Amino acid sequence: LEVPFAPAALASLSEPGIFRKYERVLLLGAPRGGAARWLASHLGCRVVVAAPDPVAVAFGAILNRGAHGQEGVVFCRGTETALPVRDRAFTHAWRIGAPDDPPAALAQAFAAVRPG
C-alpha cells in the first residue's frame, strides 16, 4: 500500500514543544484528507483541508465520515491562490507536494497564518 504522504515527516513537523492540541492547520495538496485525519487523530489538532475540485472535497468528506471520530477535520473548496479562509486564522499552513504557482501559494498561506 502506497501512502501519499510520509507520516514520519508529519510527526517531525509536529514534535512536542512546537505543536499543541489547540493548533489549527491549513492543509493543501491533500484533498482526500488522509494526512489531515492522521494529524487530527495523532495530535488532536483541528485541520482544514482546501482543494479546488468539488468532487475531491466531497469524496474527502465522505472518507472522513467513514473514519469516525475525525470531527477536527473540515473540507472546503478553494485553490492555493484563492483560499476561502480568514486571514490569520491558522497556526500552521502545510502543503503536500509542489504548488503550481509557488509565490502566489506562499502569499496565501502566509496570509492565513497567525504571526509568530
C-alpha positions, 0 to 999 in steps of 0.5 A: 500500500502506497501512502501519499504522504510520509507520516514520519515527516508529519510527526517531525513537523509536529514534535512536542514543544512546537505543536499543541492540541489547540493548533489549527492547520491549513492543509493543501495538496491533500484533498482526500484528507488522509494526512489531515485525519492522521494529524487530527487523530495523532495530535488532536489538532483541528485541520482544514483541508482546501482543494479546488475540485468539488468532487475531491472535497466531497469524496474527502468528506465522505472518507472522513465520515467513514473514519469516525471520530475525525470531527477536527477535520473540515473540507472546503473548496478553494485553490492555493491562490484563492483560499476561502479562509480568514486571514490569520486564522491558522497556526500552521499552513502545510502543503503536500507536494509542489504548488503550481504557482509557488509565490502566489501559494506562499502569499496565501498561506502566509496570509492565513497564518497567525504571526509568530 
